[in-house]
Amino acid sequence: MTPQELQVVRLAAAGLSNREIGAQLYLSPRTVGHHLYKAYPKIGVTRRAELARLVSDT
């Protein structure tokens, strides 16, 4: 996973929307969505809701 994908995944797991993540990282919400789309298979999740579960398990 790229450092940018990791950063986006961590913020999404914290409950931020694509728009909020984009504002923090100076990215468009669409780019944030792309990073999440690329990262999901790498970490074995299919939905955004699974991210919070993953973080709480570690």
N, C-alpha and C positions, 0 to 999 in steps of 0.2 A: 504494500500500500504506500502511496506517495505521502509525503508530509502534509500536503494540502488536503488530500482525502482524509487523512487521520484527523486533522484539525476540524474539518467539516463534520465528520462522523461524531466527534466528541461534543461539538456544539449541538448537533441534532439530538444526540442522546440526552443532553441536558434539557431538551424540550423547546429549543428555539426553532422558529419557522425559517424557511429558506430565505425569506426577506430579511429577517433579523440576522441570520448568519452572514448573508451577503453584505449587510451594512457594517458588520464588525470586521470582515475580512476584505472589504472593498471589492466584492464580486457581485455579479448580477444574480438574482434568484435562480435564473435558468442555469447558470454555471454551477451554482451550488447543487442543484438537482442533478446535473451531469456527474459531479463528483460523487454524490451519493449513489447514483446508478452504477457507477464503475466500482465503488467500494463494497456494495452489498454482497456480491458473489465472493469477494475476497475474504469476508468475515463470516459468511454463511448465514446471512439473514435475508428475508424477502420483503419485510415491511419495516417501516420506521418505528412502529411500536416495539419491535423486537430489540431495538438498540438500547432502550432504557433497561430492559431485562438483562441484556448482556453486561451493561455497566454495573447493575446492582449485584450480579453474580460474582464479580471480581473484587 
